[in-house]
Structures are given as structure tokens and as C-alpha cells.
Amino acid sequence: MFRTALLRSARQAIRAAPRCQAPIARPVVRSSMFQAKQIVPAARFQAVRCYSASAGLTKDEVEGRIMDLLKNFDKVTEPEKLNGEAHFHNDLGLDSLDTVEVVMAIEEEFSIEIPDKEADAIHSVKQAVDYILAQPDAH
Amino acid sequence: MARLSGLQRDVLSLYRQCLRAVKEKPASTRENFRDFARSEFRQHMELNKKDFGTIEYLLRRGRKQLDTYRDEGIQNVSR
């Protein structure tokens, strides 16, 4: 009688063992999944950077991005005048302070810093596009 | 836009510095700092560009103000 009980409890213990192990094993699995998740955005970020660095920027792409940025700029009074040749002041009705803001927005868009002297010389969409195309760091 | 005078370039340069400084501020209050800088400059938009004395005074004041507001302890601004 006693032996049977002992055997039964031992068997139960064996059966219970994997069940016990499961929660122990789970954190390991979870943490490896977590790590994988952490790596994914970094890898994606890297991929984007590599892609843009190797492909470079086309004139159309730069122009499109600058135009989008101007479309969203609340000070542009006549969005219908917006085109590849548009002058910030004569066509879009922006003053010199607005122009500074636009140029800074362009800096942010292409992740570059434009020195004051060169920034002061940008007065139109075309000048901005040409400037960005001449920058190897712009992406 | 006509060619800018040296003084005008100084003003725009200060404006640029202010906008760059705004980016150092916490994201939640960045908008307030930006509006503050904008209105501080816009306020004197009508000033005659030949009024060198006033412009130079405002430039000095602006630079000092920028220095003050740049302090990390200043988290928000209102007007």
C-alpha cells in the first residue's frame, strides 16, 4: 500500500516535472523573442540608410519632398503657384523670416545642416533643389 | 528678395539660432518656444530697416534672451 502510494507520487512528480519546467523555459523563449524584436527596427533603419546612401537622390525626388514640405507650411498663401521654379517671396508670399523657417525645415527633411551664408542664398524651390543635389550627405 | 544688408543677415542668423535652440527643448513644450520666438521677431516686423540703433538694441536683447531661455532649467514658456 505504502509502496503503491510512493510509486504513484513519484510518477506524478515526473509527470509534473515538464509542467514545472515550462514556466522556467518560457522566459528564455520570450527573452529571445524580445531580443529579436529589438533588433528588427535597428536592422530596418540600417537598411534604409544603406539604400538611400547608395541610390542617391534624384532631382524629382528632392523637388517632390520640398514641395510637400511647402504644401504643409501654413504661411504659403497661394499653394496653386507652387512649382519647381517658385520663388519663396515673389510667388509664395513668404517673408525673410518664413524663408528661414522653410530652409530649416529643408535641413531637417534631408538631415543636413546648411551654413548661414548658404542658407541666406536660397530663395526659391529651384535653388533649394540644386543645393540639396550638390550635398553628398543629404538623404 | 533684394540683397540683404549685414544687419538683416544678423537678424536672420539670430532667428535661425533661436529655432535651433527650440529643438533642444522637451518635445511637449517645443511648440510654445517656437511660437514665442516667432512672435518676438514678428512683433518688430514693421520697424524701418534704416533704424539701426533700435535694431541693434533689439539684436543685443534678443541674444541675451536666447542665452537665458537656452538654460535647461527652463522647460516651458507662455505668453
Backbone of each chain as ProteinMPNN parsed JSONL, in Angstrom:
{"seq_chain_A": "MFRTALLRSARQAIRAAPRCQAPIARPVVRSSMFQAKQIVPAARFQAVRCYSASAGLTKDEVEGRIMDLLKNFDKVTEPEKLNGEAHFHNDLGLDSLDTVEVVMAIEEEFSIEIPDKEADAIHSVKQAVDYILAQPDAH", "coords_chain_A": {"N_chain_A": [[0.834, -1.199, 0.0], [1.799, 1.235, 0.907], [3.985, 1.355, -0.752], [2.792, 1.492, -3.244], [1.594, 3.966, -3.128], [3.809, 5.555, -2.917], [5.051, 5.061, -5.371], [3.083, 6.077, -7.045], [3.076, 8.762, -6.377], [5.62, 9.446, -7.125], [5.457, 9.013, -9.84], [3.652, 10.958, -10.462], [5.132, 13.165, -9.849], [7.08, 13.041, -11.783], [5.517, 13.384, -14.017], [4.643, 15.876, -13.485], [6.897, 17.326, -13.655], [7.768, 18.248, -16.329], [5.744, 20.048, -16.658], [6.348, 21.823, -14.726], [8.677, 22.737, -15.671], [8.038, 24.139, -17.874], [7.178, 26.902, -17.293], [9.624, 27.851, -16.509], [11.159, 27.578, -18.722], [9.887, 29.264, -20.442], [10.44, 32.08, -20.022], [12.932, 32.219, -21.139], [12.508, 31.675, -23.826], [10.809, 33.793, -24.368], [12.469, 35.96, -23.898], [14.317, 35.686, -25.872], [12.738, 36.125, -28.039], [12.086, 38.727, -27.581], [14.496, 39.978, -27.853], [14.904, 39.583, -30.54], [12.888, 41.148, -31.581], [13.803, 43.612, -30.845], [15.987, 43.922, -32.397], [15.041, 44.055, -34.96], [13.913, 46.747, -35.73], [16.262, 48.235, -35.71], [17.77, 46.976, -37.667], [16.187, 47.489, -39.866], [16.33, 50.24, -39.981], [19.003, 50.581, -40.553], [19.003, 49.416, -43.064], [17.491, 51.232, -44.533], [19.107, 53.446, -44.444], [21.384, 52.544, -45.793], [20.294, 52.049, -48.258], [19.463, 54.592, -49.137], [21.856, 55.874, -49.18], [23.358, 54.556, -51.1], [21.79, 54.751, -53.369], [21.426, 57.444, -53.834], [20.065, 60.772, -54.474], [17.392, 61.712, -56.553], [16.571, 64.344, -58.85], [13.819, 64.746, -59.169], [12.807, 63.497, -56.898], [13.867, 65.018, -54.789], [12.738, 67.492, -55.386], [10.023, 66.874, -55.163], [9.844, 66.257, -52.428], [10.504, 68.697, -51.258], [8.457, 70.288, -52.212], [6.233, 69.053, -51.02], [6.745, 69.642, -48.408], [6.508, 72.41, -48.451], [3.868, 72.609, -49.125], [2.669, 71.883, -46.8], [3.311, 73.956, -45.197], [2.114, 76.485, -43.241], [2.182, 79.179, -43.921], [2.239, 79.606, -46.608], [0.6, 81.337, -48.979], [-0.494, 81.129, -51.513], [-0.968, 78.293, -52.656], [-1.414, 77.223, -55.164], [0.406, 78.362, -56.802], [2.638, 77.009, -56.439], [5.439, 75.484, -57.702], [8.158, 73.873, -59.462], [9.811, 76.018, -59.973], [9.15, 78.018, -58.317], [9.396, 81.08, -56.535], [10.235, 81.909, -53.24], [9.498, 84.372, -52.053], [8.43, 86.112, -54.112], [6.519, 84.499, -55.443], [5.293, 82.799, -53.557], [4.696, 84.376, -51.449], [6.146, 84.544, -49.067], [7.926, 85.931, -46.287], [11.211, 87.15, -45.164], [11.703, 85.931, -42.677], [9.987, 83.738, -42.764], [11.198, 82.4, -44.837], [13.587, 81.618, -43.644], [12.535, 79.731, -41.886], [11.508, 77.858, -43.693], [13.858, 76.995, -44.973], [15.118, 75.847, -42.795], [13.371, 73.777, -42.283], [13.802, 72.285, -44.544], [16.436, 71.534, -44.086], [16.012, 69.786, -41.944], [14.425, 67.843, -43.158], [16.192, 66.651, -44.97], [18.195, 65.848, -43.372], [20.584, 67.476, -42.94], [22.891, 70.15, -42.23], [22.666, 73.46, -43.037], [24.946, 75.974, -43.647], [24.854, 79.382, -42.428], [25.509, 81.338, -44.402], [25.122, 80.08, -46.86], [22.495, 79.349, -46.541], [21.189, 81.796, -46.553], [21.247, 82.365, -49.205], [19.366, 80.891, -50.471], [16.462, 81.198, -52.14], [14.434, 80.19, -53.603], [12.471, 77.418, -54.825], [13.867, 76.064, -56.765], [16.551, 76.803, -56.299], [16.857, 75.631, -53.8], [16.549, 72.911, -54.417], [18.727, 72.525, -56.13], [20.79, 73.032, -54.343], [20.503, 70.959, -52.465], [20.937, 68.745, -54.099], [23.597, 69.045, -54.584], [24.734, 68.297, -52.265], [26.478, 65.761, -50.791], [25.853, 64.511, -48.408], [23.17, 64.672, -48.0], [20.081, 63.044, -47.449]], "CA_chain_A": [[0.0, 0.0, 0.0], [2.684, 2.398, 1.018], [4.831, 1.376, -1.951], [1.962, 1.966, -4.361], [1.429, 5.414, -2.984], [5.104, 6.168, -3.21], [5.245, 4.998, -6.827], [2.134, 6.976, -7.694], [3.511, 10.157, -6.192], [6.825, 9.627, -7.938], [5.025, 9.148, -11.232], [3.037, 12.286, -10.603], [6.213, 14.15, -9.82], [7.73, 13.019, -13.103], [4.603, 13.999, -14.968], [4.554, 17.314, -13.186], [8.179, 17.988, -13.912], [7.788, 19.089, -17.536], [4.826, 21.159, -16.469], [7.077, 22.795, -13.924], [9.755, 23.306, -16.469], [7.519, 25.064, -18.883], [7.313, 28.339, -16.975], [11.034, 28.231, -16.421], [11.674, 27.684, -20.089], [9.219, 30.328, -21.189], [11.134, 33.378, -20.064], [14.075, 32.141, -22.055], [11.957, 31.834, -25.175], [10.287, 35.153, -24.502], [13.538, 36.954, -23.973], [14.953, 35.618, -27.189], [11.836, 36.802, -28.97], [12.18, 40.156, -27.302], [15.735, 40.449, -28.468], [14.707, 39.617, -31.993], [12.065, 42.317, -31.88], [14.622, 44.812, -30.667], [16.965, 44.012, -33.483], [14.369, 44.34, -36.234], [13.898, 48.147, -36.179], [17.628, 48.684, -35.97], [18.167, 46.445, -38.967], [15.416, 48.188, -40.879], [16.892, 51.589, -40.039], [20.265, 50.426, -41.257], [18.703, 49.13, -44.465], [17.042, 52.468, -45.156], [20.269, 54.323, -44.611], [22.244, 51.994, -46.848], [19.599, 52.201, -49.52], [19.482, 55.971, -49.609], [23.23, 56.281, -49.42], [23.878, 54.01, -52.345], [20.97, 55.136, -54.51], [21.498, 58.866, -54.063], [18.777, 61.439, -54.611], [17.114, 62.216, -57.899], [16.038, 65.707, -58.842], [12.37, 64.678, -58.961], [12.521, 63.137, -55.516], [14.175, 66.182, -53.952], [11.738, 68.516, -55.675], [8.765, 66.411, -54.577], [9.88, 66.357, -50.966], [10.487, 70.122, -50.893], [7.108, 70.795, -52.497], [5.354, 68.533, -49.972], [7.057, 70.399, -47.196], [5.948, 73.753, -48.623], [2.408, 72.472, -49.129], [2.239, 71.784, -45.403], [3.724, 75.157, -44.463], [0.87, 77.261, -43.154], [2.306, 80.567, -44.376], [2.142, 79.69, -48.065], [-0.732, 81.893, -49.209], [-1.047, 80.714, -52.8], [-0.39, 76.969, -52.944], [-1.537, 76.888, -56.595], [1.587, 78.885, -57.502], [3.773, 76.17, -56.07], [6.006, 74.596, -58.724], [9.601, 73.688, -59.34], [10.526, 77.274, -60.165], [8.53, 79.039, -57.463], [10.238, 81.92, -55.686], [9.59, 81.942, -51.924], [8.913, 85.674, -51.755], [7.625, 86.66, -55.213], [5.406, 83.634, -55.825], [4.594, 82.159, -52.444], [4.333, 85.385, -50.454], [6.84, 84.344, -47.795], [8.916, 86.965, -45.977], [12.533, 86.587, -44.9], [11.641, 85.033, -41.515], [9.383, 82.489, -43.239], [12.2, 81.708, -45.646], [14.482, 80.944, -42.698], [11.846, 78.535, -41.387], [11.445, 76.868, -44.772], [15.195, 76.42, -45.166], [15.389, 74.962, -41.665], [12.562, 72.569, -42.483], [14.509, 71.511, -45.574], [17.575, 70.925, -43.384], [15.531, 68.652, -41.163], [13.926, 66.824, -44.09], [17.298, 65.932, -45.616], [19.195, 65.624, -42.3], [21.864, 68.179, -43.113], [22.88, 71.494, -41.66], [23.095, 74.422, -44.056], [25.563, 77.141, -43.008], [24.108, 80.632, -42.592], [25.802, 82.052, -45.649], [24.456, 79.389, -47.965], [21.05, 79.371, -46.297], [20.703, 83.109, -46.969], [21.225, 82.453, -50.667], [18.281, 80.057, -51.004], [15.242, 81.991, -52.18], [13.405, 79.586, -54.443], [12.436, 75.957, -54.807], [14.932, 75.57, -57.643], [17.827, 76.961, -55.591], [16.902, 74.631, -52.73], [16.76, 71.599, -55.043], [20.121, 72.479, -56.599], [21.677, 72.957, -53.182], [20.411, 69.602, -51.883], [21.563, 67.786, -55.025], [25.048, 69.217, -54.508], [25.195, 67.823, -50.952], [26.59, 64.3, -50.748], [25.328, 63.986, -47.136], [21.71, 64.766, -47.931], [19.302, 61.838, -47.76]], "C_chain_A": [[0.877, 1.262, 0.0], [3.55, 2.541, -0.241], [4.058, 1.915, -3.152], [1.829, 3.481, -4.302], [2.72, 6.149, -3.35], [5.35, 6.237, -4.712], [4.342, 6.012, -7.535], [2.613, 8.435, -7.568], [4.77, 10.454, -7.01], [6.45, 9.842, -9.392], [4.427, 10.545, -11.475], [4.115, 13.367, -10.669], [6.899, 14.239, -11.174], [6.845, 13.723, -14.123], [4.555, 15.528, -14.753], [5.82, 18.066, -13.603], [8.196, 18.833, -15.192], [6.888, 20.31, -17.404], [5.525, 22.272, -15.677], [8.118, 23.523, -14.781], [9.25, 24.392, -17.429], [7.66, 26.535, -18.49], [8.766, 28.788, -16.886], [11.588, 28.469, -17.831], [11.113, 28.907, -20.791], [9.977, 31.671, -21.185], [12.309, 33.383, -21.036], [13.59, 32.395, -23.48], [11.53, 33.279, -25.378], [11.423, 36.164, -24.682], [14.243, 36.911, -25.331], [14.073, 36.285, -28.244], [11.967, 38.316, -28.825], [13.424, 40.745, -27.968], [15.568, 40.6, -29.978], [13.921, 40.864, -32.377], [12.904, 43.593, -31.808], [15.552, 45.021, -31.855], [16.283, 44.492, -34.774], [14.365, 45.816, -36.617], [15.293, 48.671, -36.513], [18.078, 48.242, -37.354], [17.464, 47.202, -40.085], [15.998, 49.588, -41.088], [18.184, 51.573, -40.863], [19.996, 50.26, -42.75], [18.317, 50.42, -45.182], [18.236, 53.369, -45.429], [21.153, 53.858, -45.763], [21.614, 52.27, -48.202], [19.744, 53.632, -50.031], [20.912, 56.412, -49.931], [23.717, 55.791, -50.78], [23.096, 54.515, -53.556], [21.106, 56.619, -54.835], [20.116, 59.473, -54.239], [18.597, 61.907, -56.048], [16.486, 63.599, -57.778], [14.536, 65.702, -58.536], [12.024, 64.404, -57.509], [12.734, 64.337, -54.591], [13.096, 67.244, -54.127], [10.408, 68.148, -55.032], [8.743, 66.602, -53.07], [9.831, 67.816, -50.52], [9.093, 70.711, -51.118], [6.116, 70.314, -51.439], [5.494, 69.351, -48.706], [6.444, 71.807, -47.278], [4.423, 73.713, -48.599], [1.894, 72.478, -47.695], [2.61, 73.009, -44.586], [2.565, 76.139, -44.455], [0.963, 78.672, -43.716], [2.208, 80.713, -45.902], [0.725, 80.121, -48.425], [-1.349, 81.407, -50.512], [-0.447, 79.369, -53.232], [-0.464, 76.611, -54.43], [-0.329, 77.395, -57.39], [2.832, 78.032, -57.263], [4.211, 75.285, -57.24], [7.516, 74.588, -58.576], [10.419, 74.962, -59.431], [10.106, 78.342, -59.167], [9.553, 79.761, -56.58], [9.516, 82.089, -54.344], [8.855, 83.259, -51.682], [7.959, 86.132, -52.861], [6.403, 85.813, -55.528], [4.596, 83.154, -54.625], [4.239, 83.135, -51.323], [4.984, 85.178, -49.095], [7.806, 85.497, -47.544], [10.223, 86.301, -45.55], [12.534, 85.641, -43.688], [11.035, 83.686, -41.91], [10.407, 81.676, -44.02], [13.187, 80.966, -44.748], [13.829, 79.657, -42.204], [11.772, 77.443, -42.439], [12.8, 76.188, -44.94], [15.543, 75.479, -44.008], [14.593, 73.671, -41.759], [13.215, 71.666, -43.525], [15.717, 70.818, -44.95], [17.138, 69.656, -42.663], [15.117, 67.502, -42.07], [15.073, 65.993, -44.659], [18.45, 65.644, -44.648], [20.564, 66.214, -42.611], [21.784, 69.499, -42.367], [23.437, 72.438, -42.715], [23.698, 75.625, -43.346], [24.813, 78.421, -43.348], [24.271, 81.258, -43.968], [25.077, 81.409, -46.83], [22.945, 79.402, -47.804], [20.452, 80.698, -46.751], [20.574, 83.221, -48.483], [20.09, 81.626, -51.287], [16.966, 80.829, -50.946], [14.153, 81.349, -53.016], [13.514, 78.068, -54.366], [13.616, 75.417, -55.613], [16.297, 75.659, -56.95], [17.972, 75.912, -54.489], [17.216, 73.25, -53.304], [18.221, 71.463, -55.47], [21.085, 72.321, -55.431], [21.695, 71.535, -52.611], [21.127, 68.601, -52.783], [23.083, 67.867, -54.961], [25.617, 68.705, -53.189], [25.287, 66.304, -50.928], [25.958, 63.706, -49.481], [23.808, 63.952, -47.085], [21.074, 63.422, -48.235], [17.901, 61.949, -47.181]], "O_chain_A": [[0.701, 2.188, -0.791], [3.814, 3.641, -0.726], [4.582, 2.68, -3.961], [1.942, 4.172, -5.315], [2.712, 7.199, -3.993], [5.774, 7.254, -5.261], [4.751, 6.7, -8.471], [2.558, 9.214, -8.519], [4.956, 11.561, -7.516], [7.005, 10.692, -10.088], [4.651, 11.193, -12.497], [4.022, 14.332, -11.428], [7.251, 15.317, -11.653], [7.299, 14.512, -14.952], [4.446, 16.321, -15.688], [5.8, 19.269, -13.862], [8.59, 19.999, -15.157], [7.163, 21.397, -17.91], [5.327, 23.463, -15.914], [8.383, 24.716, -14.633], [9.921, 25.378, -17.732], [8.2, 27.331, -19.259], [9.095, 29.944, -17.15], [12.353, 29.399, -18.088], [11.778, 29.513, -21.632], [10.128, 32.308, -22.227], [12.631, 34.394, -21.66], [14.155, 33.193, -24.227], [11.832, 33.906, -26.393], [11.345, 37.083, -25.497], [14.693, 37.927, -25.86], [14.555, 36.908, -29.19], [11.961, 39.066, -29.801], [13.406, 41.83, -28.549], [16.009, 41.57, -30.595], [14.235, 41.543, -33.355], [12.733, 44.519, -32.601], [15.851, 46.147, -32.25], [16.868, 45.23, -35.567], [14.773, 46.14, -37.732], [15.482, 49.436, -37.458], [18.678, 49.006, -38.11], [18.063, 47.515, -41.114], [16.138, 50.057, -42.218], [18.416, 52.418, -41.728], [20.659, 50.87, -43.588], [18.76, 50.672, -46.303], [18.356, 53.97, -46.497], [21.606, 54.651, -46.588], [22.285, 52.664, -49.157], [20.096, 53.863, -51.188], [21.142, 57.216, -50.835], [24.397, 56.512, -51.512], [23.659, 54.688, -54.637], [20.923, 57.017, -55.985], [19.11, 58.768, -54.161], [19.522, 62.425, -56.673], [15.943, 63.966, -56.736], [14.041, 66.523, -57.765], [11.089, 64.982, -56.954], [11.904, 64.635, -53.732], [12.604, 67.819, -53.156], [9.743, 68.993, -54.432], [7.747, 67.053, -52.504], [9.19, 68.138, -49.52], [8.612, 71.522, -50.327], [5.253, 71.078, -51.007], [4.52, 69.697, -48.038], [5.926, 72.323, -46.288], [3.769, 74.642, -48.125], [0.821, 73.01, -47.411], [2.263, 73.097, -43.408], [2.09, 76.573, -45.505], [-0.064, 79.303, -43.964], [2.106, 81.827, -46.415], [-0.232, 79.378, -48.21], [-2.569, 81.281, -50.619], [0.46, 79.318, -54.063], [0.323, 75.795, -54.91], [-0.065, 76.931, -58.5], [3.909, 78.291, -57.799], [3.447, 74.441, -57.71], [8.073, 75.219, -57.677], [11.579, 74.995, -59.019], [10.646, 79.448, -59.173], [10.434, 79.151, -55.975], [8.319, 82.378, -54.317], [7.734, 83.269, -51.173], [6.816, 86.496, -52.585], [5.347, 86.358, -55.849], [3.367, 83.107, -54.672], [3.563, 82.766, -50.363], [4.433, 85.594, -48.076], [8.438, 85.99, -48.478], [10.348, 85.076, -45.562], [13.279, 84.661, -43.672], [11.49, 82.632, -41.464], [10.487, 80.454, -43.897], [13.577, 79.836, -45.041], [14.482, 78.617, -42.112], [11.947, 76.262, -42.14], [12.884, 74.963, -45.036], [16.181, 74.446, -44.209], [15.07, 72.604, -41.369], [13.185, 70.441, -43.407], [15.993, 69.655, -45.246], [17.781, 68.61, -42.748], [15.413, 66.339, -41.795], [14.948, 64.778, -44.814], [19.539, 65.246, -45.063], [21.578, 65.519, -42.548], [20.709, 69.906, -41.925], [24.541, 72.24, -43.221], [23.029, 76.242, -42.518], [24.212, 78.536, -44.416], [23.298, 81.655, -44.609], [24.502, 82.091, -47.677], [22.203, 79.459, -48.785], [19.338, 80.731, -47.274], [19.858, 84.09, -48.981], [19.887, 81.666, -52.5], [16.423, 81.085, -49.871], [13.058, 81.9, -53.132], [14.513, 77.518, -53.903], [14.274, 74.456, -55.216], [17.094, 74.722, -57.002], [19.056, 75.373, -54.267], [18.036, 72.511, -52.758], [18.869, 70.448, -55.217], [22.065, 71.579, -55.511], [22.755, 70.983, -52.314], [21.835, 67.717, -52.3], [23.777, 66.891, -55.245], [26.834, 68.676, -53.005], [24.264, 65.626, -51.034], [25.572, 62.537, -49.472], [23.224, 63.285, -46.23], [21.481, 62.737, -49.173], [17.094, 61.032, -47.337]]}, "seq_chain_B": "MARLSGLQRDVLSLYRQCLRAVKEKPASTRENFRDFARSEFRQHMELNKKDFGTIEYLLRRGRKQLDTYRDEGIQNVSR", "coords_chain_B": {"N_chain_B": [[13.622, 88.714, -53.576], [15.344, 91.455, -52.29], [18.906, 92.072, -52.091], [20.379, 91.266, -48.971], [21.157, 93.338, -46.167], [24.033, 93.615, -43.958], [23.145, 93.815, -41.337], [20.548, 92.868, -41.54], [21.1, 90.263, -42.174], [22.252, 89.474, -39.783], [20.03, 89.524, -38.121], [18.455, 87.492, -39.229], [20.171, 85.408, -38.806], [20.193, 85.258, -36.027], [17.546, 84.55, -35.648], [17.566, 82.044, -36.789], [19.323, 80.748, -35.034], [17.732, 80.811, -32.754], [15.601, 79.153, -33.519], [16.954, 76.795, -33.795], [17.729, 76.387, -31.176], [15.282, 75.871, -30.064], [14.826, 73.246, -30.655], [16.202, 71.885, -28.748], [14.633, 71.794, -26.594], [12.121, 70.164, -24.447], [9.933, 67.867, -26.128], [7.207, 68.255, -25.685], [6.785, 70.925, -25.073], [7.906, 72.299, -27.067], [6.6, 73.531, -29.166], [5.526, 75.816, -27.948], [7.819, 77.302, -27.391], [8.676, 77.8, -29.951], [6.597, 79.323, -31.023], [6.859, 81.468, -29.355], [9.409, 82.518, -30.032], [8.887, 83.145, -32.686], [6.867, 85.144, -32.418], [8.238, 87.078, -30.998], [10.012, 88.04, -32.897], [8.301, 88.779, -34.984], [6.842, 90.808, -33.879], [8.303, 93.12, -34.24], [8.259, 93.59, -36.88], [7.505, 95.707, -38.469], [9.36, 97.641, -38.236], [11.5, 100.211, -39.413], [14.017, 99.55, -41.8], [16.219, 101.103, -41.724], [16.55, 101.959, -39.241], [18.856, 101.715, -37.446], [19.877, 101.891, -34.786], [17.765, 101.029, -33.07], [17.369, 98.44, -34.079], [19.817, 97.275, -33.595], [19.861, 97.389, -30.826], [17.688, 95.698, -30.253], [18.663, 93.337, -31.285], [20.81, 92.836, -29.567], [19.372, 92.506, -27.203], [17.838, 90.333, -27.909], [19.789, 88.325, -28.254], [20.69, 88.041, -25.678], [18.375, 87.204, -24.444], [18.003, 84.777, -25.735], [20.143, 83.401, -24.722], [19.369, 83.246, -22.064], [16.951, 81.753, -22.186], [17.87, 79.417, -23.172], [18.793, 77.898, -21.141], [18.736, 74.799, -19.447], [17.025, 74.49, -17.345], [14.759, 75.865, -17.931], [11.716, 74.928, -18.89], [9.355, 75.458, -20.093], [7.373, 77.942, -21.793], [5.292, 80.782, -21.766], [2.837, 83.047, -23.007]], "CA_chain_B": [[14.036, 89.454, -52.375], [16.557, 92.245, -52.521], [20.077, 91.617, -51.329], [20.229, 91.614, -47.565], [22.253, 94.067, -45.532], [24.686, 92.841, -42.906], [22.293, 93.815, -40.152], [19.427, 91.957, -41.809], [21.62, 88.89, -42.069], [22.417, 89.195, -38.353], [18.71, 89.236, -37.555], [18.047, 86.168, -39.688], [21.044, 84.434, -38.157], [19.695, 85.096, -34.662], [16.287, 83.803, -35.761], [17.955, 80.65, -37.037], [19.843, 80.214, -33.763], [16.599, 80.602, -31.841], [14.845, 77.975, -33.951], [17.778, 75.617, -33.48], [17.681, 76.201, -29.725], [13.963, 75.315, -29.744], [14.886, 71.78, -30.8], [16.812, 71.304, -27.539], [13.619, 71.794, -25.543], [11.295, 68.945, -24.445], [9.009, 67.83, -27.267], [5.852, 68.669, -25.328], [6.657, 72.378, -24.999], [8.688, 72.865, -28.176], [5.716, 74.398, -29.94], [5.413, 77.094, -27.237], [9.058, 78.045, -27.585], [8.73, 78.216, -31.344], [5.652, 80.435, -31.16], [7.425, 82.596, -28.619], [10.468, 83.088, -30.865], [8.219, 83.741, -33.843], [6.173, 86.396, -32.114], [9.233, 88.07, -30.592], [10.563, 88.655, -34.112], [7.21, 89.376, -35.768], [6.436, 91.999, -33.161], [9.031, 94.297, -34.724], [8.299, 93.425, -38.326], [7.231, 96.968, -39.152], [10.483, 98.537, -37.992], [12.223, 100.674, -40.599], [15.305, 98.85, -41.822], [17.304, 102.086, -41.528], [16.555, 102.319, -37.814], [19.952, 100.841, -36.984], [20.002, 101.898, -33.328], [16.747, 100.161, -32.479], [17.589, 97.058, -34.493], [20.981, 96.758, -32.871], [19.446, 97.184, -29.434], [16.839, 94.503, -30.196], [19.537, 92.185, -31.522], [21.511, 92.555, -28.299], [18.397, 91.989, -26.25], [17.456, 89.001, -28.379], [20.87, 87.374, -27.976], [20.69, 87.823, -24.227], [17.179, 86.413, -24.165], [18.27, 83.424, -26.221], [21.044, 82.811, -23.739], [18.589, 82.947, -20.86], [15.962, 80.704, -22.427], [18.551, 78.198, -23.544], [19.048, 77.146, -19.908], [17.958, 73.554, -19.374], [16.009, 74.61, -16.296], [13.533, 76.447, -18.482], [11.05, 73.813, -19.564], [8.178, 75.89, -20.833], [7.257, 79.385, -21.909], [3.922, 81.133, -22.143], [2.684, 84.494, -23.122]], "C_chain_B": [[15.341, 90.197, -52.654], [17.709, 91.689, -51.697], [19.987, 92.107, -49.9], [21.427, 92.397, -47.062], [22.864, 93.2, -44.442], [23.817, 92.709, -41.671], [21.115, 92.856, -40.328], [19.873, 90.504, -41.689], [21.813, 88.488, -40.61], [21.092, 88.798, -37.717], [18.288, 87.815, -37.945], [18.889, 85.083, -39.024], [20.593, 84.181, -36.724], [18.404, 84.267, -34.666], [16.577, 82.315, -35.944], [18.481, 80.0, -35.749], [18.719, 79.903, -32.785], [15.853, 79.323, -32.215], [15.638, 76.697, -33.689], [17.72, 75.312, -31.988], [16.352, 75.563, -29.307], [14.019, 73.789, -29.757], [15.506, 71.105, -29.576], [15.779, 71.158, -26.424], [12.78, 70.523, -25.589], [10.202, 69.022, -25.516], [7.646, 68.42, -26.925], [5.695, 70.19, -25.335], [7.374, 73.082, -26.147], [7.869, 73.893, -28.964], [5.613, 75.787, -29.292], [6.654, 77.949, -27.452], [9.136, 78.603, -28.997], [7.809, 79.427, -31.567], [6.193, 81.691, -30.484], [8.491, 83.294, -29.466], [9.853, 83.802, -32.066], [7.631, 85.096, -33.501], [7.159, 87.482, -31.676], [9.817, 88.78, -31.813], [9.487, 89.402, -34.881], [6.762, 90.713, -35.187], [7.069, 93.26, -33.75], [9.172, 94.295, -36.24], [8.232, 94.774, -39.052], [8.372, 97.975, -38.998], [11.166, 98.929, -39.307], [13.612, 100.048, -40.616], [16.494, 99.789, -41.681], [17.45, 102.464, -40.058], [17.595, 101.46, -37.087], [20.023, 100.725, -35.466], [19.045, 100.91, -32.672], [17.024, 98.694, -32.805], [18.768, 96.465, -33.738], [20.654, 96.489, -31.405], [18.644, 95.89, -29.32], [17.662, 93.234, -30.416], [20.256, 91.795, -30.237], [20.568, 91.926, -27.299], [18.016, 90.547, -26.617], [18.518, 87.962, -28.047], [20.911, 87.016, -26.499], [19.529, 86.901, -23.848], [17.395, 84.96, -24.573], [19.148, 82.672, -25.227], [20.289, 82.378, -22.49], [17.69, 81.736, -21.078], [16.595, 79.366, -22.775], [18.792, 77.289, -22.334], [18.119, 75.929, -19.826], [16.839, 73.627, -18.345], [14.7, 75.17, -16.815], [12.86, 75.415, -19.379], [9.875, 74.272, -20.42], [8.144, 77.408, -20.871], [5.811, 79.688, -22.283], [3.836, 82.642, -22.3], [1.212, 84.872, -23.187]], "O_chain_B": [[16.301, 89.634, -53.181], [17.512, 90.941, -50.74], [19.567, 93.236, -49.648], [22.562, 92.156, -47.473], [22.294, 92.182, -44.049], [23.752, 91.653, -41.041], [20.734, 92.136, -39.405], [19.15, 89.644, -41.185], [21.58, 87.34, -40.232], [21.021, 87.881, -36.899], [17.827, 87.039, -37.108], [18.402, 83.994, -38.719], [20.603, 83.043, -36.253], [18.196, 83.406, -33.811], [15.931, 81.454, -35.346], [18.135, 78.865, -35.42], [18.737, 78.89, -32.087], [15.514, 78.513, -31.352], [15.063, 75.649, -33.396], [17.668, 74.153, -31.578], [16.292, 74.816, -28.33], [13.344, 73.125, -28.969], [15.355, 69.898, -29.387], [16.026, 70.478, -25.428], [12.715, 69.863, -26.626], [9.631, 70.081, -25.774], [6.998, 69.021, -27.783], [4.599, 70.696, -25.575], [7.438, 74.31, -26.191], [8.36, 74.949, -29.363], [5.612, 76.804, -29.986], [6.562, 79.158, -27.667], [9.596, 79.723, -29.216], [8.188, 80.409, -32.206], [6.015, 82.81, -30.966], [8.478, 84.517, -29.602], [10.248, 84.915, -32.415], [7.863, 86.079, -34.204], [6.946, 88.663, -31.948], [10.084, 89.981, -31.768], [9.711, 90.509, -35.369], [6.358, 91.622, -35.912], [6.457, 94.328, -33.762], [10.077, 94.912, -36.803], [8.829, 94.951, -40.114], [8.326, 99.054, -39.588], [11.38, 98.096, -40.188], [14.302, 100.011, -39.597], [17.633, 99.346, -41.536], [18.364, 103.199, -39.683], [17.272, 100.616, -36.25], [20.2, 99.637, -34.917], [19.434, 100.081, -31.849], [16.931, 97.821, -31.941], [18.732, 95.316, -33.299], [21.102, 95.502, -30.822], [18.874, 95.084, -28.419], [17.395, 92.194, -29.813], [20.317, 90.625, -29.859], [20.905, 90.948, -26.632], [17.891, 89.676, -25.756], [18.2, 86.855, -27.613], [21.13, 85.866, -26.118], [19.673, 85.967, -23.06], [17.019, 84.035, -23.853], [18.935, 81.496, -24.932], [20.527, 81.306, -21.934], [17.665, 80.811, -20.266], [15.954, 78.319, -22.69], [18.972, 76.079, -22.476], [16.919, 76.007, -20.089], [15.835, 72.923, -18.452], [13.649, 74.971, -16.205], [13.348, 75.077, -20.458], [9.452, 73.578, -21.345], [8.806, 78.075, -20.077], [5.183, 78.935, -23.028], [4.663, 83.394, -21.784], [0.882, 86.053, -23.286]]}, "name": "protein", "num_of_chains": 2, "seq": "MFRTALLRSARQAIRAAPRCQAPIARPVVRSSMFQAKQIVPAARFQAVRCYSASAGLTKDEVEGRIMDLLKNFDKVTEPEKLNGEAHFHNDLGLDSLDTVEVVMAIEEEFSIEIPDKEADAIHSVKQAVDYILAQPDAHMARLSGLQRDVLSLYRQCLRAVKEKPASTRENFRDFARSEFRQHMELNKKDFGTIEYLLRRGRKQLDTYRDEGIQNVSR"}
